[in-house]
Amino acid sequence: FDGVGFGQMVIVDHGNGYRTLYAHASELLVKEGQRVRKGQTIARVGDTGSLKGSILYFEIWKGTKAMRTIRWLR
């Protein structure tokens, strides 16, 4: 994953091969390697790298494959 086109982003490693990606942030509130806790604000929504204006781009990954996000948000 090269992150090209996603602007500023945060990737959270949840362990067991799961990661979440949050992209197009206007401001990152965490640093690489920092531990985060449930409910913590990690970034501010923005439009870096976006062609649609302010937007949050979100993905869930297992290993090297993106998961169907809607399945996890039900």
C-alpha positions in Angstrom: 0.0 0.0 0.0 1.6 3.3 -1.1 -1.1 5.8 0.1 -0.9 7.8 -3.1 -4.0 10.0 -3.5 -5.2 9.6 0.1 -3.6 12.8 1.5 -2.9 12.8 5.2 -3.9 9.6 6.8 -3.8 7.4 9.9 -3.5 3.6 9.9 -4.4 1.9 13.2 -3.1 -1.6 13.8 -5.6 -3.6 15.8 -3.6 -6.7 16.0 -4.3 -10.2 14.6 -3.7 -8.8 11.1 -6.5 -6.1 11.2 -5.9 -2.5 10.4 -8.1 0.5 9.8 -7.3 3.4 7.5 -8.7 6.9 7.9 -7.7 9.3 5.0 -8.0 12.9 3.7 -7.5 14.3 7.2 -6.9 18.1 7.6 -4.9 17.5 10.8 -3.4 14.4 12.3 -3.7 14.2 16.1 -1.5 11.1 16.7 2.0 10.2 15.7 3.5 7.1 14.2 3.9 4.4 16.8 1.6 6.1 19.3 -0.9 3.9 21.1 -4.5 5.0 20.8 -7.5 4.1 22.8 -11.1 3.5 21.9 -13.0 6.8 21.4 -9.8 8.8 21.0 -9.8 11.5 18.3 -7.0 10.6 15.9 -7.5 13.2 13.1 -9.7 16.0 11.8 -11.8 15.5 8.6 -10.4 17.4 5.7 -9.9 17.3 2.0 -6.2 16.5 1.5 -5.9 14.4 -1.6 -9.7 14.4 -2.1 -11.4 15.7 -5.2 -14.8 15.8 -3.5 -14.2 18.4 -0.7 -14.1 17.5 3.0 -14.6 13.7 3.4 -13.5 10.8 5.5 -12.2 7.8 3.6 -12.3 4.6 5.7 -11.1 1.1 5.0 -10.7 -2.1 7.1 -7.9 -4.4 6.2 -7.1 -8.0 7.1 -3.6 -8.8 6.1 -3.1 -7.4 2.6 -6.8 -7.4 1.6 -9.3 -4.7 2.0 -12.5 -6.0 3.6 -16.1 -5.1 2.7 -16.5 -2.2 5.2 -20.3 -2.2 5.2 -20.3 -5.7 6.7 -18.5 -4.3 9.8 -20.7 -1.2 10.2 -24.0 -2.9 10.5 
